[in-house]
């Protein structure tokens, strides 16, 4: 944020401590600063929820707050909303604030939806005429129908989320704080909520969003704070911080203390092994019959195809792209902003080079409906027999997965230091124009259903970036994805009279 930009929220060296232990009497005395009356011989233990946190959020900005459970996110939000005071430092909030932090908080469980809406609007200082106008907006947005007359406690979590979000955003606050409430609704509600947030922000509102959904953070926020153990681990552009957070949280291996690592297993000898499902998948499957089916593709001349415009047939002709020489095997081209994000792996195989190529060779810019190739170079750290499945994940800049591609098994013998080339040909590239990130994974041989449980040799998450362009001559067909299809044209004999749907068949036949 620029120094002269007006701030909506400002934290300066904020620390928050909680005293642990003690009953209601001790807590009451502590609240009034009379803890000395407890006559304790030893000082109460303290928990440091936030430790020297400083940041400034400009007006009209959208900030995400991420971190593991217990990192201090909720405490930070409660300081912003005025529920708590900091133990040290200062918190400054400029403007009105609306906080959605706990499902059902501030809504009386025995009141109907209608009564809760009116009570919330009046509580936030709206006049009768303003409240009536806002009330209609809330009812239209939450789409609860006749349930608006039912007690709030009878609502599902999704219905409660709709009502709370609609009421909070109808007030048009200066600062909107959202803590995981968006995750309680369905996809339809989430899409409506995102659109509403965009409208509010366009009017100058500031958003602070807490979410464990990195895709949601990337889509709604332009900057992110990552809290770890009450401290700011990273702060900056959303994409860079999210990538670093994912690497730290999901890149851990067994023994690191990260619960997410338990999906990998370690043998008694200390070696990394695949999960049982993944082992069963490739031990019990012989791919020879599958390979025979695709060994000889049917001739394109076997039948006449009326293809879509622009005209293309996937894999009908060889996709010609120059080969990347082995001399470039240790070069990483097309690296994304922030560089490589390598998650922890077995260490037995690693990606040491990547290049994206078009018909004219390595390039930063590919073209829709032209051949494109990803070339990976791997290096073995140990000798042995390897059986691998390779994965490529392509995301847009909002974090949405555009496509995920998995390879058939690759079985090979290698000695320590040996290299291996892996090529993925998009023939043609059917992605629409835009900027995308590319992630690469080397897994133990597995099936798609068990990919999440497979042995991970190496993973480079969102580490590469490609720009895809479309010629201006094809602008009328521009889309996020170009799908192949077949058209058919035939003469048709139409009935003399249009059928209304209420006439029986025999009546139409008689006429």
C-alpha positions in Angstrom: 0.0 0.0 0.0 1.2 3.5 -0.8 2.2 5.7 2.2 -0.3 8.4 1.3 -3.2 6.0 0.7 -5.9 6.4 3.4 -6.2 3.4 5.6 -9.3 1.5 6.7 -7.5 -0.7 9.2 -4.1 -0.2 10.8 -2.3 -2.5 13.3 0.9 -1.2 14.9 3.0 -3.7 17.0 -0.2 -5.5 18.3 0.2 -8.2 20.8 -2.7 -10.1 22.5 -2.2 -12.4 25.5 -4.8 -14.6 27.2 -4.5 -15.8 30.7 -5.0 -19.5 31.1 -6.8 -21.3 33.9 -9.0 -20.0 36.7 -12.7 -20.1 37.2 -15.4 -17.5 36.6 -14.4 -15.6 39.8 -10.8 -15.2 38.6 -11.9 -14.3 35.1 -14.2 -11.5 36.4 -11.5 -10.1 38.7 -9.0 -10.1 35.8 -11.5 -8.3 33.6 -11.6 -5.4 36.2 -7.9 -5.4 36.8 -8.3 -6.9 40.3 -6.4 -10.1 39.7 -4.3 -9.4 42.9 -7.4 -10.3 44.9 -7.1 -14.0 43.8 -4.1 -14.4 46.2 -2.2 -16.6 43.8 1.2 -17.7 44.8 2.3 -18.2 41.2 1.4 -16.0 38.2 -1.2 -17.3 35.8 0.1 -19.0 32.6 -0.4 -16.9 29.5 -1.1 -17.8 25.9 0.3 -15.4 23.2 -2.4 -15.3 20.5 -0.8 -12.5 18.5 2.8 -11.4 18.7 3.9 -8.0 17.4 1.6 -7.9 14.4 1.7 -4.8 12.1 0.0 -4.1 8.8 -2.1 -1.4 7.1 -5.1 -2.1 4.8 -6.1 0.7 2.5 -9.7 1.7 1.8 -11.4 -0.2 -0.9 -8.8 -3.0 -0.8 -9.5 -6.7 -0.5 -7.3 -8.6 2.0 -7.3 -12.3 2.7 -6.2 -13.7 6.1 -4.9 -17.3 6.0 -3.2 -19.7 8.4 -3.7 -22.9 10.2 -6.2 -23.4 13.0 -4.9 -21.6 16.1 -2.7 -19.2 14.1 -4.5 -16.2 15.6 -6.9 -15.3 12.8 -10.0 -15.1 14.9 -8.3 -13.1 17.6 -7.2 -10.6 15.0 -10.7 -10.2 13.7 -12.1 -9.7 17.2 -9.6 -6.9 17.7 -10.8 -5.3 14.5 -14.4 -5.6 15.4 -13.8 -4.1 18.9 -14.7 -7.3 20.8 -11.2 -7.4 22.4 -8.6 -4.8 23.2 -4.9 -5.5 22.5 -2.5 -6.2 25.3 0.1 -4.1 23.6 0.2 -1.9 20.5 -2.7 0.0 18.8 -5.6 -1.0 16.5 -7.2 1.7 14.3 -10.4 1.2 12.3 -11.7 4.0 10.2 -15.4 3.8 9.3 -18.3 1.5 10.2 -17.7 -2.2 10.4 -19.8 -5.3 9.9 -18.3 -8.7 11.0 -19.6 -12.1 10.0 -17.5 -14.3 12.2 -19.7 -17.0 13.9 -22.7 -18.8 12.4 -25.8 -17.4 14.0 -24.0 -14.8 16.2 -26.2 -11.8 16.8 -29.3 -13.6 15.6 -31.9 -14.7 18.2 -32.6 -18.4 17.7 -36.3 -18.1 18.6 -37.0 -15.1 16.5 -38.2 -15.6 12.9 -36.0 -14.6 10.0 -38.1 -11.5 9.5 -37.7 -10.4 13.1 -34.0 -11.0 13.1 -33.5 -8.9 9.9 -35.4 -6.0 11.3 -33.6 -6.2 14.7 -30.2 -6.3 13.0 -31.0 -3.4 10.7 -32.3 -1.2 13.6 -29.3 -2.1 15.7 -27.0 -0.9 13.0 -28.6 2.6 13.1 -30.9 2.5 10.1 -34.0 4.7 10.1 -37.4 3.1 9.6 -37.5 4.0 5.9 -33.9 2.8 5.3 -34.6 -0.4 7.2 -37.7 -1.1 5.1 -35.7 -0.6 1.9 -32.9 -2.8 3.1 -35.3 -5.4 4.3 -36.7 -6.0 0.8 -33.1 -6.3 -0.5 -32.3 -8.9 2.2 -35.3 -11.0 1.4 -34.7 -10.9 -2.3 -31.1 -11.9 -1.9 -31.4 -14.8 0.6 -34.3 -16.4 -1.3 -35.7 -18.2 1.8 -39.3 -18.0 0.7 -41.9 -18.9 3.4 -39.0 -19.9 5.7 -38.5 -16.2 6.4 -41.4 -16.6 8.9 -39.8 -19.6 10.7 -37.6 -19.4 13.8 -33.9 -18.9 13.0 -32.9 -22.0 15.0 -34.8 -24.2 12.5 -32.6 -23.1 9.6 -29.8 -25.2 8.1 -26.3 -23.8 8.2 -26.6 -22.8 4.6 -29.9 -20.9 5.2 -28.3 -19.1 8.2 -25.4 -18.1 6.1 -27.7 -16.7 3.4 -29.6 -14.6 5.9 -26.6 -13.4 7.8 -24.6 -12.5 4.7 -27.6 -10.7 3.1 -28.3 -8.7 6.2 -24.7 -7.7 6.8 -24.1 -6.6 3.2 -27.4 -4.8 2.9 -26.1 -2.2 5.4 -23.2 -1.3 3.1 -20.5 -1.0 5.8 -17.2 0.8 5.3 -15.4 -2.4 6.4 -16.7 -6.0 5.9 -15.1 -8.8 7.8 -16.0 -12.3 6.8 -14.7 -15.4 8.7 -15.5 -18.7 6.8 -19.2 -17.8 6.5 -19.0 -18.0 2.7 -18.0 -21.6 2.9 -21.3 -22.6 4.6 -23.5 -22.0 1.5 -23.9 -24.0 -1.7 -22.2 -23.1 -5.1 -25.2 -21.0 -6.2 -25.1 -18.9 -2.9 -21.3 -18.6 -3.2 -21.6 -17.2 -6.7 -24.2 -14.7 -5.6 -22.1 -13.7 -2.6 -19.0 -13.1 -4.7 -21.0 -10.9 -7.1 -22.4 -9.0 -4.1 -18.9 -8.5 -2.6 -17.7 -7.1 -5.9 -20.5 -4.7 -6.0 -19.9 -3.5 -2.4 -16.1 -3.1 -3.0 -16.8 -1.1 -6.2 -18.6 1.4 -3.9 -15.4 1.8 -1.8 -16.0 -0.9 0.9 -13.0 -2.7 2.4 -13.0 -6.5 2.6 -11.1 -8.7 5.1 -11.7 -12.3 4.4 -10.7 -15.4 6.4 -10.9 -18.6 4.5 -9.2 -22.0 4.3 -10.2 -22.1 0.6 -7.2 -20.8 -1.3 -9.2 -20.6 -4.5 -11.7 -18.4 -2.8 -8.9 -16.2 -1.4 -7.3 -15.8 -4.8 -10.6 -15.0 -6.5 -11.8 -12.4 -4.0 -8.5 -10.8 -2.6 -5.7 -8.9 -4.1 -3.4 -9.1 -1.0 -3.0 -11.7 1.8 -1.6 -11.9 5.3 -0.3 -15.4 6.4 -0.4 -15.8 10.2 1.7 -18.6 11.8 1.8 -19.0 15.5 0.5 -15.5 16.1 3.1 -13.8 13.9 3.0 -12.5 10.3 4.8 -15.2 8.3 4.3 -13.4 5.0 2.3 -10.5 3.6 1.9 -9.2 0.1 0.4 -10.0 -3.3 -2.2 -12.8 -3.0 -0.7 -15.2 -5.4 2.8 -15.1 -4.0 1.6 -15.6 -0.4 -0.9 -18.3 -1.2 1.8 -20.3 -3.1 4.3 -20.0 -0.1 1.5 -21.0 2.3 0.6 -24.1 0.3 4.2 -25.1 0.0 4.7 -24.8 3.8 1.4 -26.5 4.8 0.9 -29.2 2.2 4.5 -29.9 1.3 5.4 -31.6 4.7 6.4 -35.2 4.9 5.9 -37.8 7.7 7.7 -36.9 10.9 7.3 -33.1 10.3 4.4 -32.7 12.8 2.1 -31.7 10.0 -1.2 -33.7 10.2 -1.6 -33.5 6.4 1.5 -35.6 5.9 -0.2 -38.7 7.4 -1.6 -39.6 4.0 2.0 -40.8 3.2 3.2 -43.8 5.0 6.6 -44.8 6.3 7.9 -48.4 6.6 9.5 -49.8 9.7 12.9 -49.3 8.0 12.2 -45.6 7.7 11.6 -45.7 3.9 8.7 -43.9 2.2 6.1 -46.3 0.8 2.9 -45.8 -1.2 -0.5 -46.0 0.4 -2.2 -49.5 0.1 -4.8 -48.3 -2.4 -2.2 -47.0 -4.8 -0.2 -50.2 -4.5 -3.2 -52.3 -5.3 -4.2 -50.1 -8.2 -1.0 -50.7 -10.2 -0.1 -54.2 -9.0 -3.5 -55.6 -10.0 -3.8 -53.8 -13.3 -2.2 -54.9 -16.6 -2.4 -52.1 -19.1 -1.6 -54.3 -22.2 -5.2 -54.5 -23.3 -5.7 -50.8 -22.9 -2.6 -50.1 -24.9 -3.8 -52.4 -27.7 -7.0 -50.4 -28.0 -5.2 -47.1 -28.6 -2.3 -48.5 -30.5 -4.0 -48.0 -33.9 -6.3 -45.0 -33.9 -9.2 -45.2 -36.3 -8.7 -43.5 -39.6 -10.2 -40.0 -39.9 -11.5 -41.0 -43.3 -13.6 -43.9 -41.9 -16.6 -41.5 -41.9 -17.3 -38.0 -42.9 -17.2 -35.5 -40.0 -18.8 -32.1 -40.0 -16.6 -30.4 -37.5 -17.0 -27.2 -35.6 -15.6 -23.8 -36.6 -12.7 -23.1 -36.2 -12.1 -26.6 -37.6 -9.8 -29.0 -35.7 -9.8 -32.6 -34.8 -7.7 -33.5 -31.7 -4.7 -35.8 -32.5 -5.7 -36.2 -36.1 -2.3 -35.1 -37.4 1.1 -35.1 -35.7 1.8 -32.0 -33.6 5.1 -30.6 -34.8 7.1 -28.8 -32.2 10.9 -28.7 -32.1 12.5 -30.9 -29.4 14.2 -29.3 -26.4 17.8 -30.3 -26.4 19.2 -32.3 -23.5 21.7 -29.4 -22.9 18.7 -27.5 -21.6 17.8 -30.2 -19.2 18.7 -28.2 -16.1 17.0 -25.0 -17.2 13.6 -23.8 -15.8 11.8 -21.7 -18.4 8.4 -20.1 -17.9 8.8 -19.7 -14.2 5.9 -18.0 -12.5 6.1 -14.8 -10.4 7.7 -15.7 -7.1 9.8 -18.5 -8.6 9.6 -22.3 -7.9 7.4 -23.6 -5.1 8.8 -27.1 -4.5 6.9 -29.3 -2.0 8.6 -32.0 0.0 9.0 -35.3 -1.8 10.7 -38.7 -1.5 14.0 -37.2 -2.9 14.4 -40.2 -5.2 13.3 -38.4 -8.3 13.1 -34.6 -8.9 12.2 -32.2 -11.7 15.3 -30.4 -12.8 14.0 -28.6 -15.9 10.9 -27.4 -17.6 10.1 -25.7 -21.0 6.9 -24.8 -22.7 7.2 -24.9 -26.5 5.1 -24.0 -29.5 5.5 -24.8 -33.3 8.6 -22.5 -33.4 10.2 -23.8 -30.2 10.5 -22.6 -26.6 8.2 -19.6 -25.9 6.4 -17.6 -23.1 3.3 -17.3 -25.4 1.3 -20.1 -26.8 -1.6 -19.9 -29.3 -5.0 -21.5 -29.0 -5.6 -24.3 -31.5 -2.0 -24.7 -32.3 0.3 -27.5 -30.9 1.9 -26.9 -27.6 4.4 -29.0 -25.7 5.5 -29.2 -22.1 9.0 -30.8 -21.7 10.1 -32.0 -18.2 13.6 -33.2 -17.3 13.9 -35.5 -14.3 17.0 -36.7 -12.3 17.3 -39.8 -10.2 19.0 -39.4 -6.9 19.2 -43.1 -6.3 19.4 -46.2 -8.5 16.6 -48.6 -9.0 13.5 -49.5 -10.9 10.9 -46.7 -11.1 7.2 -46.7 -11.9 5.8 -43.2 -12.2 2.6 -41.3 -13.0 3.1 -37.7 -14.0 0.6 -35.0 -13.3 0.1 -31.5 -14.8 -2.3 -29.0 -13.2 -3.2 -25.8 -15.0 -5.0 -23.0 -13.0 -6.1 -19.5 -13.9 -4.9 -16.6 -11.9 -8.0 -16.8 -9.6 -6.9 -20.2 -8.5 -9.6 -22.2 -10.4 -8.4 -25.5 -11.8 -8.8 -25.4 -15.6 -7.6 -28.9 -16.3 -5.6 -31.7 -14.6 -3.7 -34.1 -16.8 -2.3 -37.5 -15.7 0.1 -39.7 -17.7 -0.1 -43.5 -18.2 2.5 -45.4 -16.2 6.2 -44.8 -17.0 8.4 -47.7 -15.9 12.1 -47.4 -16.3 15.5 -48.4 -14.8 17.8 -45.6 -13.7 21.1 -45.2 -11.9 21.9 -42.3 -9.5 22.4 -39.2 -11.6 20.6 -40.5 -14.7 18.2 -38.1 -16.4 14.8 -38.8 -18.1 12.8 -36.7 -20.5 9.0 -36.5 -20.3 7.0 -34.7 -23.0 3.3 -33.7 -22.8 1.9 -32.7 -26.2 -1.3 -30.7 -26.4 -2.4 -31.4 -30.0 -3.9 -28.9 -30.4 -3.8 -26.6 -27.3 -7.6 -26.1 -26.6 -7.2 -23.6 -23.8 -8.7 -20.2 -24.4 -6.8 -16.9 -24.2 -5.5 -15.9 -20.8 -2.6 -16.3 -18.3 -2.3 -19.6 -16.5 -0.1 -21.2 -13.9 1.3 -24.8 -14.4 2.1 -27.2 -11.6 4.1 -30.5 -12.1 4.0 -33.6 -10.0 5.9 -36.9 -10.1 3.9 -39.6 -8.3 4.4 -43.3 -7.8 2.4 -45.3 -10.4 -1.3 -44.9 -9.5 -4.8 -44.4 -10.9 -6.6 -41.1 -10.9 -8.9 -42.3 -8.1 -6.0 -42.8 -5.8 -3.7 -39.9 -6.9 -4.1 -38.1 -3.6 -2.8 -41.1 -1.7 0.1 -42.0 -4.0 3.8 -41.7 -3.2 5.1 -38.2 -4.1 8.6 -38.0 -5.5 8.4 -34.3 -6.3 5.8 -31.5 -6.8 6.3 -28.0 -8.2 3.1 -26.1 -7.3 1.9 -23.2 -9.5 5.6 -22.8 -10.4 5.3 -22.0 -14.1 3.3 -19.4 -16.1 2.1 -19.4 -19.7 0.2 -16.8 -21.7 -2.2 -18.1 -24.3 -3.3 -15.9 -27.2 -5.9 -16.1 -29.9 -5.6 -14.5 -33.4 -7.9 -11.5 -33.9 -9.5 -13.3 -36.9 -11.0 -15.8 -34.5 -12.2 -13.3 -31.9 -15.8 -14.3 -32.5 -15.0 -17.8 -31.2 -13.1 -16.6 -28.2 -13.8 -18.7 -25.0 -12.2 -20.2 -22.0 -12.0 -23.6 -23.7 -12.4 -24.8 -27.3 -14.3 -28.1 -27.4 -14.4 -30.3 -30.5 -17.8 -31.4 -31.7 -19.6 -32.9 -34.7 -22.5 -31.3 -36.6 -25.1 -33.1 -38.7 -27.5 -31.5 -41.2 -30.7 -33.2 -42.5 -34.0 -32.2 -44.1 -37.0 -32.5 -41.7 -40.7 -33.0 -42.3 -42.5 -30.6 -39.9 -46.1 -31.1 -38.7 -48.7 -28.8 -40.2 -49.6 -27.4 -36.8 -47.5 -26.6 -33.7 -48.4 -28.9 -30.8 -49.5 -27.1 -27.7 -48.7 -29.9 -25.3 -52.4 -30.2 -24.1 -53.7 -31.9 -27.2 -53.8 -35.7 -27.3 -51.9 -37.5 -30.1 -55.1 -38.9 -31.7 -56.6 -35.4 -32.0 -53.6 -34.0 -33.8 -53.6 -37.1 -36.1 -57.3 -36.6 -36.9 -56.7 -33.0 -37.9 
